[in-house]
């Protein structure tokens, strides 16, 4: 009985500590502009992996500058779950950043997916993405950047999306900078195949 009680107390204490820890895992550096912060986060993400998507958030700080959260990954080549719940003590999440590994079989490296665009639109954040095939950093601004990438998803999916009010269009975004690619990378570069061609366009 004492053992069970001790375990329950430990789990409760852990949960309370987790709930009380509202500080985001921010890197210590400050940046003068949101773009500088985005490039720094994307470069750090790329340096960690060219095979998995990495991403995080950019916060505006109380001294008018910007900081980035430590890049995180879901260990997938075509998606990453970013924790947006980082507002605290006057800090505000103003943008997200994430990488697109050079894996054209699984996704479009140079394009914000519909999910990317919808996430930033829903939360009201600017989106930054690094295409790891080229090193180009792209920007998506909700309500400003055209949703100009359309895939043939079929009439059934389009009807469901229309009913739910979901936009299935992605965006090329605007090229606003670059990160430095190691000459040895990407090691997993692929030639576009049937899956990407079936989506209507060649991704290069």
N, C-alpha and C positions, 0 to 999 in steps of 0.2 A: 504493500500500500504506500509506504514511504517513497519507494522508487517511482511509482506512477505519479505521485504528487509532485516529486522533484522534477520529473520530466515535464509535467503540465506547467509548473511554475517557470521552468526554463523556456518553454515554448511561448508562454505569455510574455515573459520579459523580452524575448527576442522580437516578438510582434510589436510590443510597445516601443522598443528602441527603433525598429524600422519605421514605425509611424511617426515617431518624434524627429527622426533624422530627415529634415526637409531640405538640407543643403544639397544642391546638385553636385555631381562629381566634375567640377570645373578645373580646367588647366589654369595655371597661375598667370599666364601672360595676358596682357591687355593690348587691344588693337584699336587704332584710331577710326577705322571704318569697318562696316559689316563685311565688305568684300575681302579686306585683309584677313579678317577672322575666318571667313569661309575658305579662302585659299590655304590658310594654315591648317584648318581642320581636315581639309581634303588631302593635303600633302601628308599629314600624319596618318590618315586612313590608308592611303596608298602605300606608305612605307610599312604599314603593318601587314597588308595583304593585297595582292592583285587578283586573287581568286574569289574572295568573299566580299560582299558589299559591307562597307562600314559607314556609319553615319552618326550624327549627333545634332545638338542644337547650338544656336548662337544667342547669347543673352546680352541685352543692353544693361550696363552697370550704373551704379549711382553717381559715378564721376563722368558720365557721358561717353564712356568707351565701350568696348565689346570684348566678351570672353567666349570661349567655346567649351562645350562639355567634352569629356574624354570620349573618343570614338568607340562605339560598340558595334557588335555584329550579331546576326542570327545564324551565322555559319551557313549562309546560302549565297549562291552566285547571282541570284536574281531578286533579292529582296532583303530588307532589314527593318526591324521594328525599332523605331526611335521613341524614347521616352520624352514626351512633351511636358510632363508635369514638373517643371523646374523653376517655377516662379516663386521667389521668396525675397524678403527683406529689400524690396525696391528693385530687384532684378526682374527683367521681363524677357520672355522668349520672343525674339523678333524674327528668327530665321532657322531653317534647318539646312543641313548639308549631308550629302551621301555620295558614294562612289558607284559607278557602273563598271564592273569588271569587263574586260575585253572578251566577252563570251556571246557572240552574235547568235549562236544556236538557241540560247535561252531567252534573250531579250534584245532590246535595241539600245546599245551602249550610249549613243549620242542623243537620245530622246528622253524627256521626262515621260514616264508612263502615265496612263490615266490615273492609276493609284497615287503616284507621286503628286500629280497636279491636284487631285481631289483632296489629299491629306493637307497640303498647304492651304488650299482654298478653305477647307472646313475650319482649320485652326486660325487662319489669317496670318500666316507667316510667309516670308519670302523663301523660296527654295533655291539651293545651290547644288549642282551636281557636277562631278568630274567624270568625263568620258575617259576611261583608262586605255582606250585604243589610241587616243591622240593626245591626252593630257589637257584637253580644252575644258575649262570651267564654264558651265552654263547657268543662267539665272532664270527663274520663273517667278513672276510677280502676279499673284491672284488678281483677276479683274483687269489686268493690263496686258500680260503676255497672251498672244493668240493661242488658242487650243487648236493647232493646225495639223495635228497628227491623227489620222483616222484609220482604224483597222476594220477589216471586214469580219465582224464577229457573228454575223448571221442574224436573221430577222427575229428569232425568238429572244436572243440576248438583248437586242436593241429594244424590243417591246418591253421586256422586264425592266431594263434600265430606264426607259421613258416613264414607266409606271412609278418607279421608285425615285425618279428625279436625279438619276446618276449620270454624269457625263462620262462617256466612254472614250473621249478624245484625249490624246496626250499632247505634248508640246515640244517643239524643237528648242524653245527658249532662246535667249540671247547669249552669245559668247562674250564673256566679260573678263577672262583671264586664263591662266595656265598653271599647271603644276609640273614639276620636274619628274620625268619618267626615267627610271634606271634603264640604261641600254640593254641590260639582260632581261628586262621584263617588257611586256607580259609573256610569261612562259606558256600560257594557255590560250593564246590567240587562235581563233578558229576562222574557217571560211564559212560564210553564210550558207546554210543548207535549207532543206525542205521546210523546216518549221518557220524560219524567218521569211522565206519566200511565200509561204502560204498566208502570211499576214499582209501581203499586198505589195511590199516594197523591199528592195535590198537596203540593208542598214548602213552600207558604206556610202 
